[in-house]
Amino acid sequence: MEEQGLPLGPGKGKNFEHANIMGPCLVTPDEIDYNNVSMTVRVNGEVVGTDNSKDMYHKFPKIISHISQEEYLHPGDFVASGTSPHGTTHCSSLKRWLQVGDVVEMEFEVSASFATK
């Protein structure tokens, strides 16, 4: 709750050392324009939200800087960026909290100029 009063919101509650191990679905910075990623969220197969990373309030360089003040970040670490402007269930067409058994799918699409070499 202390994080809520900080300029970056509850970032530390989502990012902590050894908590976000993923792979092999990683890309290098030259493969993606992280300031222009289209996002689609589905719950139980229904599209409930769409957004784009260009509309994020806190951009990745600022998020990484904040996390790095107290923790080491290593190659391959996964950083949760928080909620996109239209990413909460109450801002979506779902209009309810997630329930046990809901299937959540998140799709991210990058521009073709970055996706192919």
Backbone as a chain_set.jsonl record, in Angstrom:
{"seq": "MEEQGLPLGPGKGKNFEHANIMGPCLVTPDEIDYNNVSMTVRVNGEVVGTDNSKDMYHKFPKIISHISQEEYLHPGDFVASGTSPHGTTHCSSLKRWLQVGDVVEMEFEVSASFATK", "coords": {"N": [[0.823, -1.202, 0.0], [2.089, 1.168, 0.551], [3.334, 1.846, -1.811], [1.337, 2.932, -3.407], [1.196, 5.669, -2.982], [3.371, 6.666, -4.28], [4.924, 8.074, -7.247], [4.85, 6.114, -9.258], [2.92, 4.227, -8.749], [1.767, 0.926, -7.701], [4.178, -0.568, -8.301], [6.27, -2.132, -7.088], [4.925, -4.167, -5.886], [4.381, -5.817, -7.956], [6.728, -6.409, -9.198], [9.482, -8.079, -8.258], [12.576, -9.431, -7.157], [13.432, -12.467, -8.745], [10.794, -13.208, -9.222], [9.439, -13.111, -11.621], [9.841, -15.083, -13.805], [10.183, -16.041, -17.1], [9.834, -17.432, -20.415], [10.347, -19.202, -23.501], [9.656, -16.8, -24.724], [10.807, -14.234, -25.413], [11.994, -11.059, -26.55], [14.482, -9.028, -28.165], [15.539, -5.599, -27.662], [15.847, -4.458, -30.227], [14.0, -5.77, -31.744], [11.455, -4.954, -31.252], [9.2, -2.262, -30.982], [8.69, -0.878, -28.209], [7.141, 1.261, -27.546], [4.933, 1.189, -29.109], [2.951, -1.02, -29.117], [0.29, -3.04, -29.844], [-2.42, -4.11, -27.859], [-4.548, -6.721, -26.836], [-7.128, -7.968, -24.837], [-8.739, -10.823, -23.722], [-11.48, -12.386, -22.114], [-12.626, -15.436, -21.323], [-12.784, -15.935, -24.066], [-13.999, -13.674, -25.11], [-13.445, -10.45, -26.384], [-12.456, -7.992, -24.242], [-11.037, -5.754, -23.868], [-8.946, -3.359, -25.486], [-5.857, -1.833, -26.327], [-2.952, 0.329, -26.532], [0.554, 0.426, -26.177], [1.646, 2.938, -26.474], [0.005, 4.633, -25.148], [0.48, 4.294, -22.488], [0.857, 5.472, -19.172], [3.14, 5.424, -17.508], [6.177, 4.929, -18.882], [8.365, 2.323, -20.17], [11.26, 2.844, -19.763], [11.195, 4.525, -17.472], [9.898, 2.871, -15.615], [11.748, 0.748, -15.401], [13.951, 2.137, -14.405], [12.965, 2.889, -11.889], [12.531, 0.382, -10.617], [15.153, -0.541, -10.608], [16.38, 0.937, -8.66], [16.391, -0.385, -6.262], [16.823, -3.062, -6.752], [18.61, -5.621, -8.546], [18.479, -5.958, -12.02], [18.424, -8.507, -14.382], [19.59, -9.901, -17.516], [16.918, -11.194, -19.383], [15.086, -11.018, -17.312], [11.716, -10.518, -16.427], [9.521, -7.84, -16.589], [6.767, -6.561, -15.055], [4.531, -4.324, -16.348], [2.372, -3.067, -15.334], [-0.954, -1.728, -15.391], [-2.547, -1.073, -18.439], [-4.001, 1.919, -19.874], [-6.705, 1.213, -20.399], [-6.976, -1.234, -19.229], [-7.967, -2.484, -16.885], [-10.449, -4.65, -15.461], [-12.746, -3.287, -14.804], [-12.665, -1.055, -16.387], [-13.035, -2.114, -18.77], [-15.12, -3.854, -21.189], [-16.056, -5.92, -19.69], [-16.766, -5.303, -17.032], [-16.686, -6.35, -14.424], [-15.116, -8.079, -11.654], [-12.523, -10.525, -12.135], [-13.332, -14.006, -12.095], [-13.161, -17.194, -10.414], [-12.11, -19.71, -12.549], [-12.366, -18.231, -14.884], [-10.939, -17.68, -18.091], [-8.157, -16.021, -19.121], [-6.78, -14.26, -21.763], [-4.027, -12.685, -23.213], [-2.977, -10.689, -25.786], [-0.36, -9.481, -27.762], [0.685, -7.32, -30.247], [3.124, -6.466, -32.566], [4.478, -3.983, -34.783], [4.938, -4.728, -38.265], [7.385, -3.915, -39.349], [9.177, -4.173, -37.292], [8.814, -6.783, -36.554], [9.758, -8.463, -38.529], [12.774, -9.347, -40.201]], "CA": [[0.0, 0.0, 0.0], [2.972, 2.332, 0.556], [3.648, 2.168, -3.204], [0.247, 3.683, -4.019], [1.453, 7.096, -2.862], [4.532, 7.033, -5.091], [4.549, 8.47, -8.6], [4.732, 4.986, -10.188], [1.9, 3.278, -8.339], [2.177, -0.268, -6.936], [5.128, -1.339, -9.099], [7.045, -3.094, -6.317], [4.071, -5.307, -5.605], [4.32, -6.654, -9.153], [8.09, -6.686, -9.635], [10.458, -8.322, -7.215], [13.617, -10.325, -7.628], [13.134, -13.889, -8.971], [9.355, -13.445, -9.218], [8.824, -13.059, -12.943], [10.658, -15.869, -14.722], [9.42, -16.438, -18.285], [10.63, -17.764, -21.588], [11.34, -18.51, -24.324], [8.957, -15.774, -25.506], [11.446, -12.953, -25.175], [12.535, -10.364, -27.718], [15.5, -8.034, -27.846], [15.026, -4.245, -27.928], [15.832, -4.135, -31.653], [12.928, -6.521, -32.385], [10.142, -4.458, -30.856], [9.044, -0.858, -30.617], [7.878, -0.997, -26.997], [6.25, 2.417, -27.455], [3.827, 1.028, -30.057], [2.514, -2.414, -29.113], [-1.159, -3.185, -29.701], [-2.762, -5.105, -26.85], [-5.93, -7.183, -26.795], [-7.389, -8.839, -23.696], [-9.975, -11.602, -23.822], [-11.884, -13.186, -20.973], [-13.5, -16.504, -21.814], [-12.906, -15.809, -25.519], [-14.619, -12.401, -25.491], [-12.57, -9.287, -26.286], [-12.976, -7.074, -23.229], [-10.243, -4.541, -23.845], [-7.861, -3.149, -26.443], [-5.077, -0.66, -25.968], [-1.652, 0.416, -27.181], [1.564, 0.855, -25.211], [1.942, 4.367, -26.62], [-0.884, 5.343, -24.233], [0.846, 4.012, -21.095], [1.239, 6.661, -18.409], [4.529, 5.217, -17.119], [6.878, 4.234, -19.96], [9.298, 1.308, -19.682], [12.505, 3.356, -19.17], [10.915, 5.038, -16.127], [9.594, 1.711, -14.77], [13.01, 0.043, -15.172], [14.75, 2.99, -13.524], [12.389, 2.807, -10.545], [12.821, -0.952, -10.073], [16.606, -0.67, -10.453], [16.856, 1.672, -7.492], [16.508, -1.282, -5.111], [17.056, -4.442, -7.156], [19.343, -5.874, -9.778], [17.75, -6.56, -13.133], [19.327, -9.358, -15.147], [19.066, -10.247, -18.851], [15.853, -12.19, -19.331], [14.086, -10.709, -16.29], [10.418, -10.073, -16.924], [9.058, -6.703, -15.8], [5.341, -6.283, -15.203], [4.421, -2.886, -16.566], [1.182, -2.511, -14.714], [-2.187, -1.713, -16.151], [-2.675, -0.103, -19.515], [-5.09, 2.84, -19.546], [-8.026, 0.58, -20.478], [-6.69, -2.629, -18.957], [-8.622, -3.11, -15.743], [-11.732, -5.242, -15.843], [-13.831, -2.314, -14.631], [-12.598, -0.106, -17.5], [-13.279, -2.9, -19.976], [-16.53, -4.193, -21.387], [-16.404, -6.987, -18.748], [-17.456, -4.604, -15.933], [-16.743, -7.152, -13.195], [-13.842, -8.679, -11.289], [-12.336, -11.885, -12.631], [-13.877, -15.035, -11.219], [-12.507, -18.495, -10.508], [-12.478, -20.426, -13.771], [-12.237, -17.377, -16.066], [-9.727, -17.863, -18.884], [-7.695, -14.711, -19.57], [-5.78, -14.289, -22.822], [-3.481, -11.373, -23.533], [-2.301, -10.742, -27.075], [0.42, -8.287, -28.046], [1.06, -7.313, -31.651], [4.097, -5.439, -32.914], [4.415, -3.599, -36.196], [5.651, -5.648, -39.158], [8.747, -3.464, -39.586], [10.005, -4.677, -36.208], [8.593, -8.21, -36.384], [10.495, -9.219, -39.538], [14.099, -8.805, -40.519]], "C": [[0.863, 1.261, 0.0], [3.271, 2.795, -0.862], [2.562, 3.035, -3.848], [0.503, 5.185, -3.991], [2.626, 7.58, -3.703], [4.101, 7.361, -6.513], [4.352, 7.306, -9.571], [3.691, 3.959, -9.753], [2.489, 2.05, -7.669], [3.165, -1.156, -7.679], [5.87, -2.411, -8.318], [6.202, -4.307, -5.93], [3.96, -6.265, -6.775], [5.7, -7.097, -9.602], [8.992, -6.883, -8.427], [11.368, -9.446, -7.672], [13.163, -11.784, -7.646], [11.637, -14.195, -9.061], [8.754, -13.585, -10.611], [9.67, -13.793, -13.984], [9.775, -16.357, -15.86], [10.378, -16.864, -19.381], [10.009, -18.937, -22.294], [10.746, -17.376, -25.157], [9.516, -14.382, -25.253], [11.94, -12.364, -26.487], [13.594, -9.384, -27.248], [14.971, -6.657, -28.227], [14.978, -3.881, -29.414], [14.707, -4.86, -32.402], [11.539, -5.958, -32.093], [10.21, -2.954, -30.58], [8.12, -0.839, -29.406], [6.98, 0.209, -26.757], [5.082, 2.327, -28.423], [3.458, -0.45, -30.193], [1.007, -2.439, -28.902], [-1.452, -4.324, -28.737], [-4.244, -5.434, -26.923], [-6.068, -8.133, -25.619], [-8.738, -9.508, -23.905], [-10.228, -12.307, -22.496], [-12.923, -14.163, -21.488], [-13.801, -16.343, -23.305], [-13.489, -14.495, -26.005], [-13.609, -11.259, -25.329], [-13.195, -8.3, -25.305], [-12.161, -5.789, -23.152], [-9.182, -4.535, -24.932], [-7.142, -1.869, -26.051], [-3.792, -0.662, -26.764], [-0.657, 0.964, -26.163], [1.923, 2.329, -25.337], [1.097, 5.206, -25.657], [-0.564, 5.084, -22.76], [1.273, 5.302, -20.4], [2.711, 6.588, -18.011], [5.197, 4.369, -18.187], [7.941, 3.306, -19.366], [10.615, 1.862, -19.14], [12.311, 3.867, -17.736], [10.634, 3.883, -15.152], [10.88, 0.981, -14.406], [13.907, 0.846, -14.233], [14.263, 2.876, -12.08], [12.719, 1.47, -9.887], [14.305, -1.069, -9.732], [17.164, 0.085, -9.256], [17.096, 0.751, -6.297], [16.874, -2.712, -5.48], [17.919, -4.506, -8.394], [18.382, -6.437, -10.804], [18.769, -7.3, -13.991], [18.743, -9.619, -16.529], [18.047, -11.377, -18.736], [14.833, -11.953, -18.241], [12.834, -10.163, -16.96], [9.93, -8.968, -16.009], [7.579, -6.481, -16.087], [5.165, -4.777, -15.288], [3.218, -2.263, -15.894], [0.022, -2.502, -15.689], [-2.133, -0.672, -17.257], [-3.893, 0.774, -19.22], [-6.491, 2.22, -19.57], [-7.953, -0.884, -20.076], [-7.362, -3.247, -17.756], [-9.977, -3.649, -16.163], [-12.873, -4.24, -15.709], [-13.805, -1.206, -15.687], [-12.908, -0.811, -18.821], [-14.772, -3.134, -20.144], [-16.981, -5.286, -20.422], [-17.182, -6.439, -17.558], [-17.647, -5.452, -14.679], [-15.328, -7.631, -12.885], [-13.736, -10.051, -11.93], [-12.85, -12.872, -11.601], [-13.097, -16.327, -11.409], [-13.023, -19.203, -11.757], [-12.429, -19.567, -15.023], [-10.914, -17.678, -16.768], [-9.355, -16.505, -19.465], [-6.614, -14.912, -20.617], [-5.335, -12.862, -23.087], [-2.665, -11.518, -24.813], [-1.616, -9.41, -27.33], [0.9, -8.369, -29.484], [2.003, -6.149, -31.928], [3.999, -5.142, -34.399], [5.31, -4.515, -37.02], [7.101, -5.205, -39.372], [9.7, -3.931, -38.484], [9.926, -6.196, -36.116], [9.372, -9.035, -37.404], [11.821, -8.561, -39.809], [14.438, -9.124, -41.936]], "O": [[0.434, 2.306, -0.489], [3.445, 3.99, -1.103], [2.863, 3.805, -4.761], [0.065, 5.899, -4.893], [2.846, 8.786, -3.822], [3.016, 6.961, -6.935], [3.738, 7.496, -10.621], [3.605, 2.895, -10.367], [3.591, 2.112, -7.125], [3.008, -2.377, -7.688], [6.082, -3.506, -8.84], [6.753, -5.377, -5.671], [3.501, -7.396, -6.615], [5.817, -8.084, -10.328], [9.231, -5.947, -7.664], [10.979, -10.299, -8.47], [12.581, -12.272, -6.677], [11.256, -15.363, -8.98], [7.659, -14.13, -10.756], [10.158, -13.181, -14.935], [8.751, -17.001, -15.633], [11.589, -16.672, -19.275], [9.183, -19.624, -21.694], [11.298, -17.032, -26.202], [8.773, -13.46, -24.915], [12.265, -13.095, -27.422], [13.607, -8.964, -26.091], [14.048, -6.556, -29.035], [14.143, -3.071, -29.816], [14.485, -4.586, -33.582], [10.55, -6.445, -32.64], [11.181, -2.46, -30.008], [6.9, -0.789, -29.558], [6.143, 0.183, -25.855], [4.315, 3.282, -28.553], [3.632, -1.049, -31.254], [0.504, -1.923, -27.904], [-0.813, -5.374, -28.79], [-5.086, -4.546, -27.053], [-5.223, -9.006, -25.422], [-9.737, -8.86, -24.219], [-9.294, -12.768, -21.839], [-13.962, -13.77, -22.019], [-14.923, -16.582, -23.751], [-13.474, -14.228, -27.206], [-12.993, -11.114, -24.273], [-14.315, -7.831, -25.506], [-12.541, -4.847, -22.458], [-8.597, -5.568, -25.256], [-7.746, -0.941, -25.512], [-3.564, -1.554, -27.581], [-0.985, 1.858, -25.383], [2.454, 2.913, -24.392], [1.432, 6.358, -25.38], [-1.256, 5.594, -21.879], [1.975, 6.125, -20.988], [3.446, 7.565, -18.156], [4.826, 3.211, -18.38], [8.362, 3.473, -18.222], [11.066, 1.373, -18.104], [13.174, 3.659, -16.883], [11.077, 3.915, -14.004], [11.089, 0.632, -13.244], [14.554, 0.273, -13.355], [15.072, 2.779, -11.157], [13.14, 1.431, -8.731], [14.67, -1.625, -8.696], [18.32, -0.12, -8.884], [17.904, 1.062, -5.422], [17.204, -3.504, -4.597], [17.959, -3.57, -9.192], [17.561, -7.298, -10.488], [19.844, -6.777, -14.287], [17.525, -9.566, -16.701], [18.29, -12.386, -18.074], [13.798, -12.618, -18.227], [12.911, -9.432, -17.947], [9.921, -9.13, -14.789], [7.189, -6.241, -17.23], [5.601, -4.042, -14.402], [3.073, -1.041, -15.893], [0.04, -3.205, -16.699], [-1.722, 0.468, -17.036], [-4.731, 0.404, -18.398], [-7.371, 2.663, -18.832], [-8.767, -1.693, -20.522], [-7.327, -4.47, -17.62], [-10.582, -3.156, -17.116], [-13.866, -4.336, -16.431], [-14.795, -0.497, -15.868], [-13.025, -0.167, -19.863], [-15.582, -2.669, -19.342], [-18.178, -5.562, -20.337], [-18.158, -7.05, -17.123], [-18.635, -5.301, -13.959], [-14.449, -7.594, -13.746], [-14.754, -10.673, -12.237], [-12.813, -12.616, -10.397], [-12.452, -16.53, -12.438], [-14.23, -19.28, -11.985], [-12.448, -20.107, -16.13], [-9.894, -17.903, -16.116], [-10.132, -15.905, -20.207], [-5.649, -15.641, -20.393], [-6.154, -11.947, -23.176], [-1.776, -12.365, -24.906], [-2.207, -8.347, -27.141], [1.464, -9.384, -29.894], [1.723, -5.003, -31.575], [3.497, -5.955, -35.175], [6.32, -5.016, -36.527], [7.97, -6.056, -39.561], [10.9, -4.067, -38.721], [10.869, -6.835, -35.651], [9.624, -10.215, -37.158], [11.966, -7.348, -39.661], [15.513, -8.759, -42.412]]}, "num_chains": 1, "name": "protein.A"}
